Amino acid sequence: MISLSRDPVLLILILYCFTFSVYTPSKSAVMEVANASIAIVDEDNSEVARTIQESMLPPLFLKAQSIPFSEINRAMDTGKYTFVVNIPPRFQADLEKNATPELSIITDATAMSQAGRGPSYIGSIINNAVQPYWSGRANPANAPLVKIETRALFNPNLKQGWFVAINQVINNITLLAMFLTGAAVLREREHGNIEHLLVMPLRPYELMFAKIWANGLIVLVTAIASLYLVVRLAIGAPVQGSMLLFAFGMAIYLFSVTALGVMLATIVRSMPQFGLLAFPIFIVMSLCSGGQTALESMPVWLQNGMQAMPSTHFVSFAQAVLFRGATLEMVWPDMLKMLAIGIVFSIFTLYRFRKMLAAVQ
């Protein structure tokens, strides 16, 4: 821990991973519709048209502006509006006659993230706005057989940034745990400190577990601080579950993933080699553990293979606790699996660590 405190590069990496690396993606890598500019072309001049315009509300849309039909092309070409809704003449009259009128939604497709989802949002808003004016609403033939009502319990507005921020913390825990322990072993080999340690009355498992618990403790403390200071305060995303339970589960996970970092460090002889070996493993763990893509969407053989990685069970555990407020009774199987994988990793890592020390001697 003292050696880490004297390494500015690793200190900057830790600070970056749990601050800027969490905050920036949550604010910028969001694909949902937010503060989209919209205009209404009212050729009907009716009450239902005004209702539609007043229904376009923040935070999805900016205040809807009224423009004439002749201004549509110029407004879209200059990028002034992302969406333009054209309400045709006699729209309300046709609604009252149950004539199923149509209106147009013109979209600026260059705004890809908003253009993809915006029309469906606008369509839903318009359908709700015109219901009181539609004469066919009382007709049993037009009523749906099943009406689905969706309620989001822990993220009512479905803010993607909240999900991104917490997932960034989860990914960075894996990244730092692997690289800090690997760097601790390799720096001692490169600087010749291993030879000094070998003349001391220390057993190999004491040397290995000193690196595991020390670096694991650093990641544990900084990750909890990031959840409080960055995710909760700076981003405003609530953390639903028990932080004590999450810290306990993270400690078990760090036991296994730091052992993996030490094991990788015993295979290579320098930091560049370690980076070339560890980064592909981290990327596979990040992409295939269920944090970026649902595990159920992957091939069955890949789902089964990823069960041997502790990150798969940690993602399941962390999402259950942080997103859904799960209790110990709900997540203990994932914690037990992480512990079992950690024990296997530690036994093999200790074997590799002994071989490395023997080669140094």
VOGU-3710 file (C-alpha; in Angstrom, 3 decimals, decimal comma):
1> mislsrdpvl> 0,000/0,000/0,000  2,929/2,337/0,695  4,456/1,514/-2,685  1,146/2,269/-4,370  0,952/5,630/-2,603  4,303/6,505/-4,215  3,200/5,524/-7,721  1,507/8,586/-9,315  0,544/6,731/-12,496  -1,517/4,111/-10,672
11> lililycftf> -3,010/6,734/-8,353  -4,160/8,776/-11,356  -5,585/5,589/-12,920  -7,599/4,829/-9,757  -8,884/8,404/-9,565  -9,826/8,415/-13,243  -11,593/5,038/-13,169  -13,907/5,943/-10,288  -14,649/9,591/-11,196  -14,321/10,769/-14,790
21> svytpsksav> -14,749/7,274/-16,250  -18,051/6,896/-14,377  -19,471/10,406/-14,791  -18,750/11,003/-18,500  -20,405/7,877/-20,013  -23,503/8,357/-17,842  -23,962/11,858/-19,240  -22,843/11,385/-22,840  -23,418/7,744/-23,848  -27,197/7,962/-23,455
31> mevanasiai> -29,448/6,915/-26,346  -32,794/7,980/-24,892  -34,808/10,980/-26,078  -34,005/14,040/-23,966  -34,690/17,735/-24,640  -35,421/17,071/-28,299  -36,490/20,105/-30,355  -39,947/19,739/-31,889  -42,296/21,899/-33,959  -46,014/21,599/-34,723
41> vdednsevar> -47,602/22,472/-38,075  -51,246/23,096/-37,194  -53,305/23,052/-40,392  -56,446/22,139/-38,463  -56,476/24,990/-35,935  -58,502/22,818/-33,596  -58,623/22,001/-29,913  -57,109/18,557/-30,439  -54,158/20,105/-32,296  -53,492/22,458/-29,399
51> tiqesmlppl> -53,773/19,519/-26,988  -51,145/17,623/-28,970  -48,806/20,612/-28,896  -49,235/21,083/-25,150  -48,568/17,365/-24,560  -44,976/17,602/-25,814  -43,377/18,228/-22,424  -39,900/18,180/-20,841  -37,717/16,293/-20,199  -38,399/14,430/-23,447
61> flkaqsipfs> -38,943/17,531/-25,571  -38,270/21,233/-25,504  -41,304/23,486/-25,707  -43,093/22,735/-28,990  -42,962/25,625/-31,463  -45,603/26,516/-34,081  -44,419/26,892/-37,665  -46,262/27,164/-41,012  -46,309/24,310/-43,511  -44,010/26,214/-45,901
71> einramdtgk> -41,229/26,323/-43,293  -40,900/22,549/-42,799  -38,130/21,884/-45,337  -36,044/24,910/-44,398  -36,336/24,170/-40,675  -35,302/20,550/-41,146  -32,466/21,377/-43,573  -30,933/23,842/-41,117  -31,264/21,395/-38,226  -33,450/23,751/-36,226
81> ytfvvnippr> -35,819/20,971/-35,165  -35,325/17,237/-34,716  -39,047/16,487/-35,167  -41,906/18,237/-36,924  -45,498/17,031/-36,474  -47,818/18,008/-39,324  -51,501/17,971/-38,277  -53,650/17,999/-41,470  -56,888/19,969/-42,020  -60,110/18,504/-40,564
91> fqadleknat> -58,092/16,246/-38,240  -60,439/16,709/-35,261  -63,567/16,431/-37,442  -62,357/13,128/-38,870  -61,592/11,880/-35,360  -65,117/12,662/-34,237  -66,463/10,781/-37,270  -64,227/7,796/-36,523  -62,607/8,251/-39,947  -59,086/7,320/-38,650
101> pelsiitdat> -57,198/10,362/-39,953  -53,433/10,360/-40,393  -50,772/12,900/-39,486  -47,092/13,116/-40,413  -43,995/13,032/-38,203  -40,958/14,413/-40,033  -37,671/13,348/-38,444  -34,089/14,556/-38,787  -32,379/11,185/-39,178  -28,903/12,684/-38,701
111> amsqagrgps> -29,700/12,859/-34,968  -29,505/9,079/-34,852  -29,968/8,372/-31,142  -33,097/10,520/-30,844  -34,472/9,884/-34,330  -34,609/6,144/-33,699  -36,805/6,332/-30,597  -38,485/9,721/-30,945  -41,269/8,814/-33,422  -42,547/6,012/-31,192
121> yigsiinnav> -42,535/8,387/-28,192  -44,416/11,026/-30,188  -46,877/8,436/-31,477  -47,692/7,297/-27,952  -48,148/10,886/-26,759  -50,452/11,717/-29,678  -52,544/8,579/-29,177  -53,104/9,500/-25,533  -53,876/13,125/-26,412  -56,541/12,321/-29,040
131> qpywsgranp> -58,387/9,664/-27,040  -61,002/12,081/-25,584  -61,837/13,359/-29,070  -62,143/10,010/-30,816  -65,687/8,833/-31,291  -64,611/5,212/-31,712  -63,102/4,950/-28,259  -66,381/3,702/-26,763  -66,859/1,058/-29,464  -66,144/-2,386/-27,996
141> anaplvkiet> -64,819/-3,488/-31,388  -62,018/-0,932/-31,104  -61,085/-1,792/-27,533  -57,982/-3,961/-27,082  -58,503/-7,406/-25,565  -55,512/-6,926/-23,262  -54,257/-3,654/-21,859  -50,674/-3,655/-20,646  -49,635/-1,226/-17,932  -45,895/-0,956/-17,295
151> ralfnpnlkq> -44,514/0,474/-14,065  -40,795/0,973/-13,423  -40,225/0,530/-9,706  -36,614/1,578/-9,157  -36,062/3,840/-12,189  -39,476/5,396/-12,935  -38,288/7,603/-15,817  -36,086/4,824/-17,259  -33,006/7,052/-17,238  -30,300/5,203/-19,089
161> gwfvainqvi> -27,575/7,307/-17,478  -28,306/5,779/-14,063  -27,811/2,281/-15,441  -24,623/3,279/-17,311  -23,043/4,894/-14,231  -23,464/1,860/-11,975  -22,304/-0,524/-14,711  -19,183/1,601/-15,179  -18,381/1,194/-11,493  -18,860/-2,582/-11,795
171> nnitllamfl> -16,549/-2,803/-14,830  -13,892/-0,586/-13,279  -13,807/-2,751/-10,155  -12,760/-5,678/-12,342  -10,266/-3,609/-14,330  -8,479/-2,116/-11,335  -8,457/-5,296/-9,270  -6,700/-7,194/-12,060  -4,214/-4,497/-12,996  -3,252/-3,301/-9,518
181> tgaavlrere> -2,352/-6,769/-8,300  -0,606/-7,639/-11,552  1,372/-4,398/-11,425  2,322/-5,025/-7,789  3,902/-8,381/-8,659  5,603/-7,221/-11,847  6,970/-3,992/-10,375  8,677/-6,005/-7,631  10,185/-8,345/-10,207  11,368/-5,485/-12,405
191> hgniehllvm> 12,849/-3,529/-9,490  14,469/-6,551/-7,859  12,346/-6,372/-4,701  11,387/-10,039/-4,955  14,975/-11,040/-4,097  14,859/-8,892/-0,950  11,561/-10,451/0,120  12,889/-13,968/-0,376  15,603/-13,518/2,264  12,957/-12,567/4,829
201> plrpyelmfa> 11,109/-15,210/6,926  8,034/-15,023/4,692  6,180/-17,889/3,090  4,990/-17,649/-0,570  1,321/-17,568/0,406  2,014/-14,615/2,736  3,583/-12,663/-0,120  0,725/-13,506/-2,473  -2,139/-12,775/-0,100  -0,518/-9,506/1,013
211> kiwanglivl> -0,926/-8,262/-2,553  -4,451/-9,643/-2,785  -5,873/-8,068/0,366  -3,981/-4,759/0,104  -5,002/-4,010/-3,490  -8,464/-5,438/-2,910  -8,946/-3,096/0,044  -7,951/-0,090/-2,084  -10,449/-1,012/-4,809  -13,161/-1,690/-2,214
221> vtaiaslylv> -12,774/1,711/-0,530  -12,544/3,708/-3,774  -15,519/1,890/-5,334  -17,752/2,613/-2,322  -16,598/6,240/-2,372  -17,423/6,439/-6,090  -20,943/5,109/-5,507  -21,563/7,756/-2,851  -19,788/10,785/-4,321  -20,101/10,290/-8,072
231> vrlaigapvq> -23,133/8,055/-8,658  -25,353/9,386/-5,870  -24,289/13,017/-5,486  -22,876/14,086/-8,864  -25,137/12,003/-11,159  -28,155/11,720/-8,868  -28,717/8,001/-9,418  -30,194/6,267/-6,353  -28,593/3,119/-4,968  -31,474/0,947/-3,844
241> gsmllfafgm> -29,880/-1,855/-1,868  -27,722/-2,223/1,215  -24,236/-0,779/0,767  -22,973/-3,086/3,518  -24,228/-6,139/1,614  -22,716/-4,832/-1,615  -19,370/-4,212/0,096  -19,390/-7,750/1,532  -20,166/-9,278/-1,871  -17,549/-7,079/-3,557
251> aiylfsvtal> -14,937/-8,236/-1,045  -15,633/-11,846/-2,043  -15,400/-10,935/-5,716  -12,139/-9,046/-5,194  -10,692/-12,144/-3,544  -11,156/-14,049/-6,804  -10,359/-11,374/-9,384  -7,204/-10,158/-7,614  -6,017/-13,772/-7,523  -6,606/-13,821/-11,287
261> gvmlativrs> -4,460/-10,697/-11,631  -1,592/-12,286/-9,680  -1,894/-15,467/-11,743  -1,606/-13,514/-15,016  1,414/-11,666/-13,629  3,194/-14,968/-12,976  2,812/-15,957/-16,628  4,529/-12,891/-18,133  7,753/-11,039/-17,353  6,957/-7,335/-17,959
271> mpqfgllafp> 4,121/-4,813/-17,737  3,664/-4,514/-21,541  3,257/-8,296/-21,768  0,840/-8,211/-18,855  -1,254/-5,563/-20,614  -1,387/-7,597/-23,828  -2,549/-10,649/-21,872  -4,879/-9,019/-19,343  -6,782/-6,629/-21,620  -8,356/-9,330/-23,853
281> ifivmslcsg> -9,376/-11,273/-20,755  -10,909/-8,161/-19,191  -12,783/-7,312/-22,406  -14,287/-10,816/-22,593  -15,254/-10,638/-18,924  -16,815/-7,197/-19,423  -18,759/-7,984/-22,595  -19,897/-11,508/-21,767  -20,731/-11,294/-18,057  -24,212/-9,833/-18,498
291> gqtalesmpv> -23,444/-6,180/-17,807  -23,263/-4,966/-21,415  -25,524/-7,612/-22,983  -28,068/-9,852/-21,300  -26,567/-13,273/-20,612  -29,748/-14,915/-21,919  -29,125/-13,352/-25,355  -25,829/-15,219/-25,797  -25,317/-18,741/-27,207  -25,901/-21,480/-24,676
301> wlqngmqamp> -22,290/-22,692/-24,843  -21,065/-19,175/-24,040  -23,525/-18,849/-21,148  -22,246/-22,110/-19,688  -18,613/-21,150/-20,212  -19,015/-17,779/-18,507  -20,277/-19,496/-15,365  -16,631/-20,274/-14,611  -15,791/-16,554/-14,460  -16,431/-14,664/-11,204
311> sthfvsfaqa> -17,478/-11,526/-13,103  -20,657/-13,236/-14,333  -21,868/-13,855/-10,790  -20,666/-10,449/-9,564  -22,644/-8,611/-12,260  -25,756/-10,603/-11,313  -25,140/-9,890/-7,617  -24,358/-6,182/-8,074  -27,322/-5,470/-10,324  -29,677/-7,277/-7,956
321> vlfrgatlem> -28,451/-5,313/-4,932  -27,883/-1,875/-6,477  -30,795/-1,815/-8,948  -33,461/-3,932/-7,260  -32,612/-3,708/-3,561  -32,069/-7,462/-3,184  -31,399/-8,940/0,237  -28,879/-11,562/1,356  -31,494/-14,320/0,989  -31,770/-13,485/-2,714
331> vwpdmlkmla> -28,094/-13,175/-3,667  -26,274/-15,709/-1,492  -25,983/-18,258/-4,358  -23,989/-15,751/-6,442  -21,799/-14,934/-3,441  -21,150/-18,629/-2,813  -20,194/-19,180/-6,468  -17,786/-16,227/-6,376  -16,177/-17,631/-3,244  -15,791/-21,109/-4,775
341> igivfsiftl> -14,232/-19,696/-7,960  -11,942/-17,511/-5,845  -10,690/-20,526/-3,882  -9,916/-22,398/-7,123  -8,152/-19,353/-8,591  -6,148/-18,857/-5,362  -4,932/-22,470/-5,257  -3,759/-22,362/-8,865  -2,302/-18,867/-8,425  -0,324/-19,987/-5,373
351> yrfrkmlaav> 1,079/-22,861/-7,436  2,125/-20,440/-10,189  3,491/-17,975/-7,625  5,697/-20,644/-6,023  7,087/-21,555/-9,455  7,845/-17,897/-10,158  9,688/-17,504/-6,846  11,654/-20,701/-7,483  12,726/-19,336/-10,862  13,873/-16,099/-9,236
361> q> 15,945/-18,021/-6,700
//
